[in-house]
Amino acid sequence: MPRFESQIGSLRWIVTLAALTAIVALSIDMSLPAQPTLARTFGVSADTTQLTLSLFLIAFAFAQIFVGYLSDAIGRKPVMLGGLTLFTLAGIACAASPSIEVLLVCRVVQGLGAAASPVVARAMIRDTQPPREAARLLSTLLAALALAPMIAPTIGSALLHVASWRAIFATLAGCGAVLAVFAHLTLRETLAIDRRNPATLGGFFRGFSTFFATPGTRLPIMISCASFAGQFSYIAVSPFVLMEGYDVSESGYGIYFGMTALALMLGSLTGGRMLRAGRSPGAMLVIGATILLFGGILVSIGTHVEALGIAGFIGPMVIYFFGTGIVSPSATAMAMEPTPQLAGTASSAIGALTMISGALAGYATARIGGSSATTFALVVTTMGAVAFALAWLAAAVRRRRALASAAMLP
């Protein structure tokens, strides 16, 4: 093993993958405090500045469709390093943008570059780990990833205070460059040459067709999409709801946002511990989705009771994010389990659909409700209810398949 490479499955290996995945959270959350500033600077509406988030996510989702398949064909590391290089260059361009139109275009390019890291990280885990261990490691990954939302808005607020919004994107570019070097030195390739699929147009479509046609892949993806739609609605509108609706300062916003990120981390750690104790990923979906629904109902109540103030908004969202931390890793592991030969393609499909659902939900929430906490609460409650219903449906399907398999035994 070369001197700087990490042992697969080691703490250093997991931390490296978490850091690479966190580049996406940094790209979104570090710029959140600057949303009102961008609106004032460029003289545009809140839903226009929100496009710096939604277009980033849409590009991120779109690119994932291709980078996962490409990593199945040429290997994981080249795709990851290429994406980080594009991300770095786009960050520099964002920092130099003279208008909101140029900034939006640069954010699209930045989203394209950001797509490679999380897709490849999930594929590397699936390449090397059995299903239950993959779910546990994904829980650990998400817990580490949650550190980024806890600190990113605070960093963004500080940069905004001492410099300008441009410093935020320059910092992101620097992070991309550092991570590219670090990944090159420490990560080894996990996809052997004899396991790679030839890169052809027909193979691309066959890969996705095979993945979606395989039993056990679709319901977990739908649950993940519903959970993330509620989560990203909060990410997208929380600057306006908290800073304009509840009169929270820029520094105070970072604290409140960090509370939900901490809940996400604690949910992930709790989920990982329950998996180690013998709970199945399927059971974790039901438990997590129940918590999502509970949080959604509470935020709908809390935002309608004026006497509760900001506590009626933040408290339920902490519960919702805790449930997301339990749901997401198990949903991802369950969706990838049936097609180990297509780990990159499966990772692409999961990431793309999840991010598209989040981007659409975030934009629609900002467009319809703006800084309205009650409109946002309706979206979160609906997504929690959808995840809850799908989780119980998935449990019923698993029980039916188990009974059918038992009946076939002699």
C-alpha positions in Angstrom: 0.0 0.0 0.0 1.4 3.5 -0.9 2.4 5.5 2.1 -0.6 7.9 2.3 -3.4 5.5 1.2 -6.1 4.7 3.8 -7.1 1.1 4.7 -10.6 0.4 3.3 -13.1 0.5 6.2 -10.8 2.3 8.5 -11.8 5.5 10.4 -9.5 7.5 8.2 -11.1 6.1 5.1 -14.6 6.9 6.4 -13.6 10.4 7.4 -12.1 11.0 3.9 -15.4 9.9 2.2 -17.4 12.1 4.6 -15.2 15.1 3.9 -15.6 14.6 0.2 -19.4 14.2 0.5 -19.6 17.3 2.7 -18.5 19.5 -0.2 -22.2 19.5 -1.3 -23.5 20.6 2.1 -20.8 23.3 2.3 -21.8 24.6 -1.1 -25.4 24.9 0.0 -25.3 25.9 3.6 -22.3 28.3 3.6 -24.2 30.5 1.1 -27.5 30.5 3.1 -26.8 33.6 5.2 -26.0 35.5 2.0 -29.4 34.9 0.4 -30.9 38.2 1.6 -27.7 40.0 0.8 -27.7 38.7 -2.8 -31.3 39.8 -3.2 -30.4 43.3 -2.1 -27.1 43.5 -4.0 -28.6 42.4 -7.4 -32.0 44.0 -6.8 -33.9 40.7 -7.3 -36.6 38.8 -5.4 -36.2 36.1 -2.8 -37.3 33.3 -5.2 -34.7 34.5 -7.7 -31.8 34.3 -5.2 -33.2 30.9 -4.1 -32.3 29.7 -7.6 -28.7 29.8 -6.6 -29.6 26.8 -4.4 -32.2 25.1 -6.6 -30.2 25.4 -9.9 -27.1 24.1 -8.1 -29.1 21.1 -6.9 -30.7 20.5 -10.3 -27.3 20.5 -12.0 -26.0 18.3 -9.2 -28.8 15.9 -9.6 -28.5 15.8 -13.4 -24.8 15.2 -13.4 -25.2 12.3 -11.0 -27.1 10.4 -13.6 -23.9 10.3 -15.7 -21.0 10.3 -13.3 -22.3 7.1 -11.5 -22.4 5.2 -14.8 -19.1 6.7 -15.8 -17.5 5.5 -12.6 -18.8 2.0 -13.3 -17.0 2.1 -16.6 -13.6 3.9 -15.9 -13.3 3.6 -12.2 -14.2 5.6 -9.1 -11.1 7.8 -8.5 -10.8 9.5 -12.0 -14.4 10.5 -11.9 -14.1 11.9 -8.4 -11.0 13.9 -9.1 -12.4 15.3 -12.4 -15.5 16.5 -10.5 -13.5 18.2 -7.8 -11.4 20.0 -10.4 -14.5 21.4 -12.1 -16.0 22.3 -8.8 -12.9 24.4 -7.9 -12.8 26.3 -11.1 -16.6 27.0 -10.9 -16.1 28.3 -7.4 -13.6 30.9 -8.6 -16.0 32.0 -11.3 -18.8 32.3 -8.8 -16.7 34.6 -6.7 -16.0 36.9 -9.7 -19.6 37.0 -11.0 -20.7 40.5 -12.0 -24.4 39.8 -12.1 -27.0 37.4 -10.7 -27.3 35.8 -14.2 -23.6 35.0 -14.3 -23.7 33.7 -10.8 -26.6 31.4 -11.6 -24.7 30.0 -14.6 -21.6 29.4 -12.5 -23.6 27.7 -9.8 -24.9 25.3 -12.4 -21.4 24.4 -13.4 -20.4 24.1 -9.7 -23.3 21.7 -9.2 -22.1 19.6 -12.1 -18.7 19.3 -10.6 -20.0 18.6 -7.1 -21.9 15.6 -8.2 -19.0 13.2 -8.5 -17.9 13.1 -4.8 -21.1 11.8 -3.1 -21.9 9.3 -5.9 -18.4 7.8 -5.8 -18.3 7.8 -2.0 -21.6 5.7 -1.9 -20.3 3.4 -4.6 -17.0 2.8 -2.8 -19.0 1.8 0.3 -21.2 -0.6 -1.8 -18.1 -1.9 -3.6 -16.5 -3.0 -0.4 -19.2 -3.6 2.3 -22.1 -6.1 2.8 -25.7 -4.5 3.0 -26.0 -4.2 6.8 -22.5 -2.9 7.2 -23.1 -0.5 4.3 -26.2 0.9 6.1 -24.1 1.4 9.2 -21.3 3.1 7.4 -23.7 5.3 5.6 -25.2 6.3 8.9 -21.7 7.2 10.1 -21.1 9.1 6.9 -24.2 11.1 7.3 -23.4 11.8 11.0 -20.0 13.2 10.0 -21.6 15.0 7.1 -24.0 16.8 9.5 -21.1 18.6 10.9 -20.9 20.7 7.7 -24.4 22.3 8.2 -23.6 22.9 11.8 -20.6 25.1 11.0 -21.2 26.2 7.4 -23.8 28.9 8.0 -21.6 30.3 10.8 -18.6 30.4 8.5 -20.7 32.0 5.8 -22.0 34.6 8.3 -18.5 35.4 9.4 -17.2 35.7 5.8 -20.2 37.9 5.0 -19.4 40.1 8.0 -15.7 40.6 7.5 -15.6 40.5 3.7 -18.5 39.9 1.2 -20.6 37.2 -0.4 -17.8 36.7 -2.9 -15.5 35.4 -0.1 -17.9 32.5 0.5 -17.5 31.2 -3.0 -13.8 31.8 -3.0 -13.6 29.7 0.2 -15.6 26.9 -1.5 -13.1 26.9 -4.4 -10.2 26.5 -1.9 -12.0 23.6 -0.2 -12.4 21.9 -3.6 -8.7 22.2 -4.4 -7.6 20.9 -1.0 -10.0 17.9 -1.2 -8.9 17.0 -4.7 -5.3 16.7 -3.5 -6.3 14.8 -0.3 -8.4 12.3 -2.3 -5.7 11.7 -4.8 -3.2 10.9 -2.0 -5.3 8.9 0.4 -8.0 6.9 -1.5 -7.4 3.7 -3.5 -9.5 2.5 -6.4 -12.3 0.1 -5.2 -13.6 -1.0 -8.6 -11.3 -3.7 -10.2 -10.8 -3.5 -13.9 -12.5 -6.9 -14.5 -15.7 -5.6 -12.8 -16.0 -2.5 -15.0 -18.8 -2.2 -17.6 -18.0 -0.9 -21.1 -19.2 2.7 -21.5 -21.8 2.6 -24.3 -25.1 4.4 -24.8 -27.0 1.1 -24.8 -25.2 0.1 -21.6 -26.1 3.4 -20.0 -29.8 2.8 -20.6 -29.7 -0.9 -19.8 -28.0 -0.1 -16.4 -30.7 2.2 -15.3 -33.5 0.0 -16.7 -32.1 -3.0 -14.8 -31.8 -1.0 -11.6 -35.4 0.3 -11.6 -36.8 -3.0 -12.8 -35.2 -4.9 -9.9 -37.6 -5.6 -7.0 -36.7 -3.7 -3.8 -35.2 -0.6 -5.3 -38.1 1.7 -5.9 -39.9 2.1 -2.6 -36.7 3.0 -0.6 -35.8 5.7 -3.2 -39.3 7.2 -2.9 -39.0 7.3 0.9 -35.6 9.0 0.6 -37.1 11.5 -1.9 -40.0 12.4 0.4 -37.7 12.8 3.4 -35.2 15.0 1.6 -38.0 17.2 0.1 -39.0 18.2 3.5 -35.4 18.7 4.6 -34.4 20.8 1.7 -37.6 22.9 1.9 -36.3 23.9 5.3 -32.8 24.6 3.9 -34.2 26.7 1.1 -36.6 28.9 3.0 -35.2 29.0 6.6 -33.1 32.1 5.9 -36.3 34.0 5.0 -38.5 32.4 7.6 -36.0 32.8 10.5 -34.4 36.1 9.5 -37.4 37.9 8.1 -40.4 36.1 9.7 -38.9 35.6 13.2 -36.5 38.5 13.1 -33.4 36.3 13.8 -30.0 37.9 13.2 -27.4 36.5 10.8 -25.3 35.0 13.6 -28.5 33.7 15.4 -29.5 32.0 12.1 -26.3 30.0 12.2 -27.1 28.8 15.7 -30.7 27.8 14.8 -29.6 26.1 11.6 -26.9 24.2 13.6 -29.5 22.8 15.9 -31.2 21.0 13.1 -27.9 19.8 11.7 -27.0 18.4 15.2 -30.4 16.6 15.2 -29.5 15.1 11.8 -26.1 13.9 13.2 -27.7 12.5 16.4 -30.3 10.7 14.3 -27.6 9.1 12.1 -25.6 8.0 15.2 -28.7 6.6 16.8 -29.6 4.7 13.6 -26.1 3.3 13.3 -26.2 2.1 16.9 -29.6 0.4 16.3 -28.3 -1.3 13.2 -25.3 -2.6 15.1 -27.7 -3.9 17.8 -29.5 -6.0 15.2 -32.3 -3.8 13.8 -32.8 -4.3 10.0 -32.6 -1.4 7.6 -36.3 -2.0 6.8 -37.3 -1.6 10.5 -35.2 1.6 10.6 -37.3 3.1 7.7 -40.5 2.6 9.6 -39.1 4.0 12.8 -37.5 7.0 11.1 -40.6 7.8 8.9 -42.8 7.7 12.0 -40.6 10.4 13.6 -40.8 12.4 10.3 -44.6 12.4 10.5 -44.6 13.4 14.2 -42.2 16.3 13.5 -44.3 17.4 10.5 -47.6 17.4 12.6 -45.9 19.4 15.4 -44.5 22.1 13.1 -47.9 22.6 11.6 -49.4 23.1 15.0 -46.5 25.1 16.3 -46.5 27.6 13.4 -50.2 28.3 13.9 -49.9 29.0 17.7 -48.4 32.5 17.8 -47.6 32.2 21.6 -45.1 29.5 20.9 -42.9 31.9 18.8 -39.8 30.5 17.2 -39.8 27.4 19.5 -43.0 26.2 17.7 -40.9 26.2 14.5 -37.5 25.1 15.5 -38.5 22.4 18.0 -40.5 20.3 15.5 -37.8 20.7 12.8 -35.2 19.3 15.2 -37.5 16.2 15.5 -37.9 16.0 11.7 -34.2 16.2 11.1 -33.6 13.5 13.7 -36.0 11.2 11.8 -34.2 12.1 8.5 -30.9 10.9 10.0 -32.5 7.5 10.7 -34.3 7.2 7.4 -31.7 8.3 4.8 -28.8 5.8 5.3 -31.1 2.7 5.5 -33.1 3.8 2.5 -29.9 4.3 0.5 -28.5 0.9 1.5 -31.8 -0.9 0.8 -32.1 0.6 -2.6 -28.5 -0.3 -3.6 -28.6 -3.8 -2.1 -30.3 -5.7 -5.0 -27.8 -4.5 -7.7 -24.3 -4.7 -6.4 -22.9 -5.0 -10.0 -24.3 -1.5 -10.7 -23.2 0.3 -7.6 -22.3 3.5 -9.4 -25.5 3.5 -11.5 -27.6 2.8 -8.3 -25.8 5.6 -6.4 -26.5 8.0 -9.4 -30.2 7.1 -9.5 -30.7 7.6 -5.7 -28.8 10.8 -5.6 -30.4 12.3 -8.7 -34.0 11.6 -7.8 -33.4 12.7 -4.2 -31.8 16.0 -5.2 -34.4 16.7 -7.8 -37.2 16.2 -5.3 -35.4 18.5 -2.9 -34.8 21.2 -5.5 -38.4 21.3 -6.7 -39.8 21.3 -3.2 -37.5 24.0 -2.1 -38.2 26.3 -5.0 -42.0 25.7 -4.8 -42.0 26.4 -1.1 -40.1 29.7 -1.6 -42.2 30.6 -4.6 -45.6 30.0 -3.0 -44.9 30.9 0.6 -41.8 33.1 0.7 -41.1 33.7 4.4 -44.4 32.1 5.5 -43.7 29.5 8.2 -47.2 28.1 7.8 -46.8 27.3 4.1 -43.5 25.7 4.8 -45.1 23.6 7.6 -47.7 22.3 5.2 -44.9 21.0 2.9 -43.0 19.3 5.7 -46.2 17.7 7.1 -47.1 16.4 3.7 -43.6 14.9 3.0 -43.6 13.3 6.5 -47.0 11.7 5.8 -45.8 10.4 2.3 -42.6 8.9 3.8 -44.7 7.3 6.6 -47.1 5.7 4.2 -44.4 4.4 1.9 -42.4 3.0 4.8 -45.3 0.9 6.0 -46.0 -0.2 2.4 -42.4 -1.3 2.0 -42.7 -3.2 5.3 -45.9 -5.0 4.1 -44.2 -5.9 0.8 -41.2 -7.4 2.6 -43.5 -9.4 4.9 -45.4 -10.7 1.9 -42.1 -11.7 0.1 -40.9 -13.4 3.3 -44.1 -15.4 3.6 -44.0 -16.4 -0.1 -40.4 -17.6 0.3 -41.2 -19.5 3.4 -44.1 -21.2 1.6 -41.8 -22.4 -1.1 -39.5 -24.2 1.3 -40.0 -28.0 1.6 
